[in-house]
Amino acid sequence: MEKRKFGNTGLDVSILGFGAMHIGSASVEDAVADKMLNEVLDLGINLIDTARAYGQSERRIGQFISHRRSEFILSTKVGYDVQWQPDWTYEAVVGGIDQALKLMKTETIDIVHLHSCSLDILEKGDVIRGLEKQKKEGKVRFIAYSGENEALKYAVSTGRFDSIQASVNICDQRIIDNPLPEAVKRGLGVIAKRPIANAPWRHSSPPVGHYSAEYWHRLKKMSIDLHGLDWLELALRFSAYNEGVSTCIAGTSSTDHLKENLRVLEKGPLDGEIIQHIRSEFQKNDNNWMGLI
């Protein structure tokens, strides 16, 4: 599988990473999660991205693939849900990392993100200092911010982060103009999340209450020509091959879906005219759309 440099970190990441939210669900049995995680590594995917909010995900990573720790880059997200500590404080960040280390049975975590905290919290600086403290102690290799909009722009501008994670897809293209170029200039690794925009094309009517609802409405306003491709291929290749993107993460509990994603990405970048068409359709409505988080 194609590997790319992850900014100036010295890491090389697979073009497709694994988003481990689905395997954290209580509806997924341990045996299924075990098989899925090991299959991910067997297929050559070397970035696994999780978070405190992803149910049993961190525990299962530790239980089922910690013995293969040298084979993958481990990424998680913190800032909340630490007993006796207020969310989005120095203590919550430090405590969340310490708990993640124990759950995932590792001495260090490669990438730790602040999980979409607000601009005002970032500006106070305590949560960033928490990350920096754990990095200095060797518990974290690289510190990162996961989020969107003004908070993401601020995170990039500080020069204190090693990487970022943000939405890059056909329905959410704002980062492509700003701040992705600045992130690349500063040598940050870039993880593209929601590369298929939560697949809004699956729904014949607005998926009320579903995370893809906003993307569904956006897609309906965009007159996108598929150029003979299916939606999955168009979306995934658009995201993964955007200039500046190091890797894109897709979550699933199905090995078949994972293999299909890999098959699609083997086809390489989209034709330039197709990319320009997708960009143009988004930009027609950009001023009327708020970025998601």
C-alpha distance (Angstrom), angle and dihedral (degrees) to the residues before:
residue distance angle dihedral
M1 . . .
E2 3.79 . .
K3 3.80 114.0 .
R4 3.79 125.7 -159.5
K5 3.78 134.9 -165.6
F6 3.78 111.2 -99.6
G7 3.78 99.5 -136.2
N8 3.80 112.8 -81.2
T9 3.80 94.3 -34.5
G10 3.79 95.9 101.5
L11 3.79 90.1 -123.7
D12 3.80 121.9 127.0
V13 3.79 113.2 -149.3
S14 3.78 131.6 -165.9
I15 3.79 113.8 -109.7
L16 3.81 87.6 -117.7
G17 3.79 120.5 48.8
F18 3.79 128.1 -171.5
G19 3.80 119.8 -112.9
A20 3.79 104.3 -150.5
M21 3.80 99.7 -160.5
H22 3.81 95.6 103.7
I23 3.80 94.8 53.1
G24 3.81 89.0 55.0
S25 3.80 93.0 65.1
A26 3.79 118.6 113.6
S27 3.82 87.7 -134.6
V28 3.82 89.5 65.1
E29 3.80 113.1 80.8
D30 3.78 120.5 -130.8
A31 3.80 91.2 -115.5
V32 3.81 91.0 56.4
A33 3.80 92.3 48.0
D34 3.80 90.7 47.8
K35 3.79 92.5 52.8
M36 3.80 93.0 43.8
L37 3.79 96.1 50.9
N38 3.78 93.5 48.2
E39 3.80 91.2 46.0
V40 3.80 89.2 53.8
L41 3.79 90.4 57.8
D42 3.80 93.1 42.0
L43 3.81 89.0 56.9
G44 3.79 91.7 56.0
I45 3.80 98.8 -105.2
N46 3.79 105.6 144.5
L47 3.82 104.2 178.9
I48 3.79 119.3 77.6
D49 3.80 116.2 -177.9
T50 3.78 122.8 -165.4
A51 3.83 140.0 150.6
R52 3.79 142.7 -153.7
A53 3.80 87.6 -105.0
Y54 3.81 93.5 59.4
G55 3.79 98.8 90.7
Q56 3.80 112.3 -130.6
S57 3.79 93.9 -4.6
E58 3.82 99.3 108.2
R59 3.79 92.5 44.3
R60 3.79 92.5 49.4
I61 3.79 92.8 48.9
G62 3.78 88.7 54.2
Q63 3.78 94.0 44.6
F64 3.79 99.8 44.5
I65 3.81 109.2 30.0
S66 3.81 108.3 17.9
H67 3.82 86.4 103.2
R68 3.84 86.6 63.4
R69 3.80 94.2 46.8
S70 3.81 94.4 131.3
E71 3.82 90.1 61.4
F72 3.79 99.7 64.0
I73 3.78 146.5 44.4
L74 3.78 110.0 -123.6
S75 3.79 122.0 -145.6
T76 3.79 129.2 178.5
K77 3.81 140.2 162.7
V78 3.79 130.8 -128.6
G79 3.79 145.9 171.2
Y80 3.80 105.3 109.3
D81 3.81 147.1 46.8
V82 3.81 98.5 50.7
Q83 3.80 113.7 143.1
W84 3.81 115.4 -106.3
Q85 3.82 92.2 3.4
P86 3.83 127.1 102.6
D87 3.79 113.7 -119.5
W88 3.79 118.3 -99.1
T89 3.77 97.4 23.2
Y90 3.79 133.0 123.1
E91 3.79 88.9 -105.7
A92 3.81 93.7 50.6
V93 3.81 91.2 52.9
V94 3.80 94.7 46.9
G95 3.81 92.3 43.7
G96 3.79 93.3 46.5
I97 3.78 91.4 54.4
D98 3.80 92.6 47.8
Q99 3.80 90.9 51.5
A100 3.81 92.4 46.0
L101 3.81 90.6 53.3
K102 3.79 90.1 55.5
L103 3.79 95.4 43.8
M104 3.81 94.0 48.3
K105 3.82 93.0 41.3
T106 3.77 95.7 -129.8
E107 3.80 135.5 126.3
T108 3.79 93.6 -139.5
I109 3.79 138.2 18.2
D110 3.78 115.3 -140.1
I111 3.82 98.7 -145.8
V112 3.80 128.1 14.7
H113 3.81 120.3 -174.8
L114 3.74 132.7 -163.8
H115 3.80 98.9 -121.7
S116 3.82 106.3 -122.6
C117 3.78 98.9 -58.4
S118 3.79 118.3 171.9
L119 3.78 128.9 -92.7
D120 3.80 93.8 -108.5
I121 3.80 91.5 54.3
L122 3.80 90.9 50.1
E123 3.80 91.3 49.1
K124 3.82 91.8 54.2
G125 3.79 86.5 61.0
D126 3.81 101.2 -149.6
V127 3.81 95.1 112.9
I128 3.80 91.5 49.3
R129 3.80 90.3 50.3
G130 3.79 88.4 52.4
L131 3.78 90.6 56.9
E132 3.79 92.1 45.0
K133 3.81 91.3 51.2
Q134 3.80 92.2 54.1
K135 3.80 91.3 45.3
K136 3.80 91.1 51.9
E137 3.81 89.4 52.4
G138 3.80 92.0 51.2
K139 3.79 96.2 -113.4
V140 3.81 90.3 114.4
R141 3.80 127.2 34.9
F142 3.80 99.8 -164.9
I143 3.80 132.3 13.9
A144 3.78 123.7 -142.5
Y145 3.78 148.2 173.4
S146 3.80 124.4 -129.8
G147 3.79 115.8 -163.4
E148 3.78 148.0 73.6
N149 3.79 146.7 -102.4
E150 3.81 123.7 14.6
A151 3.80 94.3 -9.0
L152 3.80 90.3 56.1
K153 3.81 92.0 48.9
Y154 3.78 90.2 50.5
A155 3.81 92.4 48.6
V156 3.80 90.4 53.5
S157 3.81 92.3 46.9
T158 3.82 95.0 54.0
G159 3.79 94.7 69.1
R160 3.82 88.2 -143.0
F161 3.80 98.6 105.6
D162 3.80 129.3 78.8
S163 3.80 96.5 -157.4
I164 3.78 146.0 -0.8
Q165 3.78 137.9 -143.9
A166 3.81 120.9 -151.9
S167 3.78 143.1 147.2
V168 3.80 115.3 -79.8
N169 3.80 114.2 171.4
I170 3.79 143.4 116.8
C171 3.82 91.1 -83.4
D172 3.81 97.1 40.8
Q173 3.80 111.9 44.8
R174 3.81 105.0 142.4
I175 3.79 95.7 106.8
I176 3.82 90.0 59.6
D177 3.81 90.7 73.5
N178 3.80 98.2 29.7
P179 3.00 132.2 46.0
L180 3.83 100.5 -7.3
P181 3.83 94.9 80.1
E182 3.81 90.6 50.0
A183 3.81 91.2 48.0
V184 3.80 90.5 52.6
K185 3.82 91.1 46.8
R186 3.80 89.8 53.6
G187 3.81 92.1 49.5
L188 3.80 97.7 -112.0
G189 3.77 121.7 157.8
V190 3.81 111.7 -121.6
I191 3.80 125.4 -147.2
A192 3.81 113.6 -168.8
K193 3.79 112.3 -148.5
R194 3.82 128.1 -166.3
P195 3.82 90.8 25.2
I196 3.80 92.5 170.8
A197 3.83 93.4 41.1
N198 3.82 91.1 -119.2
A199 3.84 87.8 -63.1
P200 3.84 98.3 -87.3
W201 3.81 90.7 177.9
R202 3.81 88.3 75.3
H203 3.80 90.6 74.5
S204 3.79 123.3 76.1
S205 3.81 91.5 -164.8
P206 3.82 133.2 27.7
P207 3.83 108.3 -63.8
V208 3.80 95.3 -134.0
G209 3.79 111.6 -155.3
H210 3.80 92.7 11.5
Y211 3.78 120.4 117.2
S212 3.78 90.3 -122.7
A213 3.82 92.7 60.1
E214 3.82 95.2 98.9
Y215 3.80 90.8 45.0
W216 3.81 90.2 49.4
H217 3.81 90.6 57.4
R218 3.78 91.9 46.2
L219 3.78 92.9 49.8
K220 3.80 90.7 51.8
K221 3.82 89.7 57.1
M222 3.79 92.8 48.5
S223 3.80 116.0 80.3
I224 3.78 96.4 -149.3
D225 3.78 119.4 -180.0
L226 3.80 108.9 -146.5
H227 3.82 91.9 -153.3
G228 3.79 89.9 -142.7
L229 3.81 94.4 -52.2
D230 3.79 127.4 114.3
W231 3.79 120.8 -113.9
L232 3.81 95.4 -104.7
E233 3.78 93.4 54.2
L234 3.79 94.7 44.0
A235 3.80 92.9 49.2
L236 3.79 99.1 41.9
R237 3.79 95.9 46.6
F238 3.82 90.7 46.1
S239 3.79 91.8 54.9
A240 3.79 100.8 39.0
Y241 3.78 96.0 47.6
N242 3.78 99.0 44.2
E243 3.79 108.5 126.7
G244 3.79 109.6 -99.3
V245 3.82 96.8 23.2
S246 3.80 110.8 123.1
T247 3.79 97.4 -172.0
C248 3.79 139.8 -18.1
I249 3.78 123.6 -137.1
A250 3.78 124.0 -141.1
G251 3.77 123.9 -176.2
T252 3.78 126.2 -148.0
S253 3.78 141.5 139.4
S254 3.81 90.9 -146.1
T255 3.80 121.5 91.1
D256 3.81 89.3 -159.7
H257 3.81 91.0 58.1
L258 3.78 90.6 48.4
K259 3.80 92.5 52.0
E260 3.80 90.8 47.8
N261 3.81 90.1 54.3
L262 3.79 90.2 52.1
R263 3.81 91.7 48.2
V264 3.79 90.6 52.7
L265 3.79 94.1 49.4
E266 3.79 91.9 51.4
K267 3.83 86.3 71.5
G268 3.79 90.7 70.2
P269 3.82 130.4 -144.8
L270 3.78 124.6 -7.7
D271 3.79 119.9 -107.5
G272 3.81 112.3 -85.2
E273 3.80 93.2 -117.9
I274 3.80 90.8 55.3
I275 3.80 91.4 50.4
Q276 3.79 91.8 49.9
H277 3.81 90.4 49.1
I278 3.82 91.6 53.0
R279 3.80 91.7 46.2
S280 3.79 92.1 49.1
E281 3.81 93.8 50.7
F282 3.80 91.1 52.1
Q283 3.79 94.5 46.1
K284 3.82 92.0 54.4
N285 3.80 89.1 69.2
D286 3.80 102.6 23.2
N287 3.80 96.6 110.5
N288 3.80 90.5 57.7
W289 3.80 95.7 52.6
M290 3.75 128.3 81.0
G291 3.79 115.8 -148.7
L292 3.78 116.3 -111.9
I293 3.81 125.7 -126.7
